[in-house]
Amino acid sequence: MRHFGGFLQYIRYIKKYSAHTVRSYKTDLEQFFAFCSLNEEADEAGISHQQIRSWIVCLMDSGETARTVNRKISSLKTYFKYLIREGHITMNPVSKVLTPKMSKKLPVFVREEAMDHLLDDIQYGTDYEGLRNRAILETFYNTGIRISELIHLKFRDIDFDQMVFKVLGKRNKERMVPLSQDFASVLQQYAQVRQQTFGLDPEGWFFVNKKGTQLNPRSVYRIAHHFLSM
């Protein structure tokens, strides 16, 4: 990712993208190049549309929704357009990639400006509940995780050394979700206070209520609804 930093500067200060959107692009690109590095090819000029298709298949197999995958493809497309603009490559490998079909079911979504406000402007506080609520919302945004998957995360599922966490999805299918530096920092701040407040139990629930017990879906919904309505 030789031109990664320049791209982030470009979309932040030239294109005037919000800090939230820049973080989103950063996370998507870090995940893609981490995937490429497993196949010993992480140089932009060597990326092919076949590699991108393989990544898409991997994402879909891991349970990512078509909406999430299409957003990640859009991030790649923008990045490679930037590389062409700067003369670093001559062809955009994403141009040959077909995007997954979206579900015909009407989705519930949050507008980008609402997410900008949610993650950039709101003060969550530095106490346990404030850090937990911020971590929950960041987790939903960065991973597309389901509520049922989020409440079943355990301490042992989060690996800050390897920068991944394990998600147990439908039919007990496991998937590994890479962590960006920014996202990991949010989780680590929460994890530290979580440990100080309730102690460290590798088998314990990662997200808990103020009594130290597992959150239920209704509680998570109330947290999200509260901050989205601010």
C-alpha positions as CSV (number, residue, x, y, z in Angstrom):
1,M,0.0,0.0,0.0
2,R,2.7,2.4,-1.1
3,H,0.2,5.2,-1.9
4,F,-2.3,4.6,0.9
5,G,-1.4,7.6,3.0
6,G,-1.6,9.9,0.0
7,F,-5.0,8.7,-0.9
8,L,-6.4,9.3,2.6
9,Q,-5.0,12.8,2.6
10,Y,-6.5,13.3,-0.9
11,I,-10.1,12.3,0.1
12,R,-9.9,14.1,3.4
13,Y,-8.5,17.5,2.4
14,I,-9.1,17.7,-1.4
15,K,-12.4,15.8,-1.8
16,K,-13.5,17.0,1.6
17,Y,-14.9,13.7,2.8
18,S,-15.9,13.5,6.4
19,A,-13.7,11.9,9.0
20,H,-16.2,9.1,9.4
21,T,-16.1,8.3,5.6
22,V,-12.3,8.5,5.6
23,R,-12.2,5.9,8.4
24,S,-14.6,3.7,6.5
25,Y,-12.3,3.8,3.4
26,K,-9.3,3.1,5.5
27,T,-10.9,0.1,7.1
28,D,-12.1,-1.4,3.8
29,L,-8.7,-1.0,2.2
30,E,-6.8,-2.4,5.1
31,Q,-9.0,-5.4,5.1
32,F,-8.5,-5.9,1.3
33,F,-4.7,-5.6,1.4
34,A,-4.5,-7.9,4.4
35,F,-6.4,-10.5,2.3
36,C,-4.0,-9.9,-0.6
37,S,-0.9,-10.3,1.6
38,L,-2.0,-13.8,2.5
39,N,-1.5,-14.6,-1.1
40,E,1.8,-12.8,-1.2
41,E,0.5,-9.9,-3.4
42,A,-0.1,-6.6,-1.8
43,D,1.4,-4.2,-4.3
44,E,-1.2,-2.1,-6.1
45,A,0.3,-2.6,-9.5
46,G,0.0,-6.4,-9.2
47,I,-3.6,-6.5,-8.1
48,S,-5.9,-8.3,-10.6
49,H,-9.7,-8.4,-10.9
50,Q,-9.4,-12.2,-10.1
51,Q,-8.0,-11.3,-6.6
52,I,-10.8,-8.8,-6.0
53,R,-13.4,-11.4,-7.0
54,S,-11.8,-13.9,-4.6
55,W,-12.0,-11.4,-1.8
56,I,-15.7,-10.8,-2.6
57,V,-16.3,-14.5,-2.5
58,C,-14.5,-14.7,0.9
59,L,-16.6,-11.9,2.3
60,M,-19.9,-13.4,1.1
61,D,-18.9,-16.8,2.5
62,S,-18.1,-15.2,5.8
63,G,-21.6,-13.9,6.1
64,E,-21.2,-10.2,4.9
65,T,-24.3,-8.7,3.4
66,A,-24.4,-7.6,-0.3
67,R,-24.8,-4.0,0.9
68,T,-21.6,-4.2,3.0
69,V,-19.6,-5.9,0.2
70,N,-20.8,-3.3,-2.3
71,R,-19.6,-0.5,0.0
72,K,-16.2,-2.2,0.2
73,I,-16.0,-2.5,-3.6
74,S,-16.8,1.2,-3.9
75,S,-13.9,1.9,-1.6
76,L,-11.6,-0.1,-3.8
77,K,-12.9,1.5,-7.0
78,T,-12.2,5.0,-5.6
79,Y,-8.7,4.0,-4.5
80,F,-7.7,2.6,-7.8
81,K,-9.2,5.6,-9.6
82,Y,-6.9,7.7,-7.5
83,L,-3.9,5.6,-8.5
84,I,-4.7,6.1,-12.1
85,R,-5.2,9.8,-11.6
86,E,-1.7,10.0,-10.0
87,G,-0.1,7.9,-12.8
88,H,0.8,5.0,-10.5
89,I,-1.2,2.4,-12.5
90,T,-2.9,2.4,-16.0
91,M,-5.9,0.2,-15.5
92,N,-8.6,-0.1,-12.7
93,P,-8.9,-3.8,-11.8
94,V,-12.3,-3.1,-10.1
95,S,-13.9,-2.2,-13.5
96,K,-14.2,-5.9,-14.4
97,V,-15.8,-6.9,-11.2
98,L,-19.5,-7.4,-10.9
99,T,-21.1,-6.3,-7.7
100,P,-23.4,-8.6,-5.7
101,K,-27.1,-8.2,-6.2
102,M,-28.9,-6.3,-3.4
103,S,-31.8,-7.9,-1.7
104,K,-35.2,-6.8,-2.9
105,K,-36.3,-6.6,0.7
106,L,-36.5,-2.9,1.8
107,P,-33.5,-2.4,4.1
108,V,-33.3,-0.3,7.2
109,F,-30.4,2.1,6.8
110,V,-28.8,5.1,8.3
111,R,-27.9,8.1,6.1
112,E,-24.2,8.9,5.8
113,E,-24.6,12.3,7.4
114,A,-26.3,10.6,10.4
115,M,-23.4,8.3,10.8
116,D,-21.0,11.2,10.5
117,H,-22.8,12.9,13.4
118,L,-23.0,9.6,15.3
119,L,-19.3,8.8,15.2
120,D,-17.7,12.3,14.9
121,D,-19.8,14.7,16.9
122,I,-21.5,12.9,19.8
123,Q,-19.7,12.8,23.2
124,Y,-20.1,9.4,24.7
125,G,-18.2,10.0,27.9
126,T,-15.2,8.1,29.3
127,D,-17.0,6.0,31.9
128,Y,-17.9,2.4,31.3
129,E,-21.2,2.8,29.6
130,G,-20.0,5.7,27.4
131,L,-17.0,3.7,26.1
132,R,-19.2,0.6,25.7
133,N,-21.9,2.4,23.7
134,R,-19.3,3.9,21.4
135,A,-17.6,0.5,20.9
136,I,-21.0,-1.1,20.1
137,L,-21.8,1.5,17.4
138,E,-18.3,1.3,15.9
139,T,-18.6,-2.5,15.8
140,F,-21.9,-2.4,14.0
141,Y,-20.5,0.1,11.4
142,N,-17.1,-1.4,10.9
143,T,-18.2,-5.1,10.6
144,G,-21.9,-5.3,9.7
145,I,-22.2,-7.7,12.6
146,R,-25.7,-8.8,13.6
147,I,-27.1,-8.0,17.0
148,S,-27.2,-11.7,17.9
149,E,-23.6,-12.0,16.9
150,L,-22.5,-8.9,18.9
151,I,-24.1,-9.9,22.2
152,H,-22.4,-13.3,21.9
153,L,-18.9,-12.0,21.5
154,K,-16.6,-13.1,24.3
155,F,-13.2,-11.7,25.5
156,R,-11.4,-14.6,24.0
157,D,-12.9,-13.8,20.6
158,I,-11.0,-10.4,20.4
159,D,-7.3,-10.8,19.5
160,F,-5.6,-7.4,19.6
161,D,-2.2,-9.0,18.8
162,Q,-3.4,-10.5,15.5
163,M,-5.8,-7.6,15.0
164,V,-8.9,-9.8,14.4
165,F,-11.9,-11.0,16.2
166,K,-13.9,-14.1,15.8
167,V,-17.6,-14.0,15.1
168,L,-19.9,-17.0,15.6
169,G,-22.7,-16.5,13.0
170,K,-25.6,-18.5,11.8
171,R,-25.4,-22.3,11.9
172,N,-22.4,-21.9,14.2
173,K,-20.3,-20.8,11.3
174,E,-17.2,-18.9,12.4
175,R,-15.6,-16.0,10.6
176,M,-12.6,-13.8,11.4
177,V,-13.0,-10.1,11.1
178,P,-9.9,-7.9,10.6
179,L,-9.5,-4.8,12.9
180,S,-8.3,-1.5,11.6
181,Q,-6.0,0.5,14.0
182,D,-8.7,3.1,14.7
183,F,-11.4,0.5,15.3
184,A,-9.1,-1.6,17.5
185,S,-8.2,1.5,19.6
186,V,-11.9,2.1,20.4
187,L,-12.3,-1.6,21.4
188,Q,-9.2,-1.5,23.5
189,Q,-10.3,1.6,25.5
190,Y,-13.6,-0.1,26.2
191,A,-11.9,-3.5,27.0
192,Q,-9.6,-1.8,29.6
193,V,-12.5,-0.2,31.5
194,R,-14.6,-3.4,31.1
195,Q,-11.8,-5.3,32.8
196,Q,-11.3,-2.8,35.5
197,T,-15.0,-2.7,36.3
198,F,-15.9,-6.4,36.1
199,G,-12.6,-8.2,36.0
200,L,-11.0,-10.3,33.2
201,D,-12.7,-13.6,32.3
202,P,-11.6,-14.9,28.8
203,E,-14.9,-16.8,28.7
204,G,-16.9,-13.7,29.7
205,W,-19.2,-11.7,27.4
206,F,-17.3,-8.8,25.8
207,F,-20.3,-6.4,25.9
208,V,-22.2,-6.4,29.1
209,N,-24.7,-4.3,31.0
210,K,-23.9,-2.2,34.1
211,K,-24.4,-5.3,36.2
212,G,-21.8,-7.2,34.3
213,T,-24.2,-9.6,32.7
214,Q,-24.9,-10.3,29.0
215,L,-26.7,-7.6,27.0
216,N,-30.0,-8.6,25.4
217,P,-31.1,-7.6,21.9
218,R,-33.6,-5.1,23.2
219,S,-30.9,-3.3,25.2
220,V,-28.6,-3.0,22.2
221,Y,-31.5,-1.7,20.1
222,R,-32.3,0.9,22.7
223,I,-28.6,2.1,22.7
224,A,-28.5,2.4,18.9
225,H,-31.9,4.1,18.8
226,H,-31.0,6.6,21.5
227,F,-27.9,7.9,19.8
228,L,-29.4,7.9,16.3
229,S,-32.2,10.1,17.6
230,M,-29.8,12.7,19.1
